[in-house]
Amino acid sequence: MTDRSSVATEKRLQTKPLVSIITVVYNAEEYLEETIQSVIGQTFKNIEYIIIDGGSTDGTFDIIKKYEHAIDYYISEKDEGIYDAMNKGIEAANGEWINFMNGGDTFHNSNVLQSLSFPNKPDCDLLSGKVALYYKKSFLFLYGNEEIRPHQALFFKSKYLKKTPL
């Protein structure tokens, strides 16, 4: 694990905003590697990648260690559930924007973050899109709208999440 503050400072100096991607996971050995590859394979490189593991008892932590070189911060310890883990991720995040890509979730392709125009406007605090739902590699449907905003396609300004944790 690298020094988070120097990585965040170096990435923040770039012209694009730093985006913190948080993966919350527990016993997801079967799915985690695909999630990690989806995040680290993005063409948008100004990403701070954080993994919060709830103290998995399967091979999840071995997968995290395998990709340690591409993860800015990780922790593996018992927590009080998914929202506690998400709040730990928020606390660790240094990015201007935060997204939750949990174990088993993936981006649609490697250009998703690059295609987003992270607005540098004070009145834009949330970006959302749709999620393609698959079952056993078969496409089922798209979901997400003004009322239902799936976390995988939701980007929050971090200042709001840090003020009011989940």
CORNORZI-V232433 format. One record per backbone hydrogen bond with DSSP energy under -1.0 kcal/mol. CO is the residue of the C=O (numbers start at 0). NH is the residue of the N-H. If there is no record, write none. Layout:
# CORNORZI-V232433
co=CO nh=NH
co=CO nh=NH
This chain:
# CORNORZI-V232433
co=2 nh=6
co=3 nh=7
co=4 nh=8
co=5 nh=9
co=6 nh=10
co=7 nh=11
co=8 nh=12
co=10 nh=13
co=17 nh=95
co=17 nh=96
co=18 nh=47
co=19 nh=98
co=20 nh=49
co=21 nh=100
co=22 nh=51
co=23 nh=102
co=24 nh=53
co=27 nh=30
co=27 nh=31
co=30 nh=34
co=31 nh=35
co=32 nh=36
co=33 nh=37
co=34 nh=38
co=35 nh=39
co=36 nh=40
co=38 nh=41
co=44 nh=46
co=45 nh=18
co=47 nh=20
co=48 nh=71
co=48 nh=72
co=49 nh=22
co=50 nh=74
co=51 nh=24
co=52 nh=76
co=58 nh=62
co=59 nh=63
co=60 nh=64
co=61 nh=65
co=62 nh=66
co=64 nh=67
co=66 nh=69
co=67 nh=70
co=72 nh=50
co=74 nh=52
co=80 nh=84
co=81 nh=85
co=82 nh=86
co=83 nh=87
co=84 nh=88
co=85 nh=89
co=86 nh=90
co=87 nh=91
co=88 nh=92
co=95 nh=157
co=96 nh=19
co=97 nh=155
co=98 nh=21
co=101 nh=104
co=108 nh=111
co=109 nh=42
co=110 nh=114
co=116 nh=118
co=120 nh=123
co=124 nh=156
co=126 nh=154
co=130 nh=142
co=132 nh=139
co=132 nh=140
co=134 nh=137
co=137 nh=134
co=140 nh=132
co=142 nh=130
co=147 nh=144
co=149 nh=152
co=150 nh=153
co=152 nh=128
co=154 nh=126
co=155 nh=97
co=156 nh=159
co=157 nh=161
co=159 nh=163
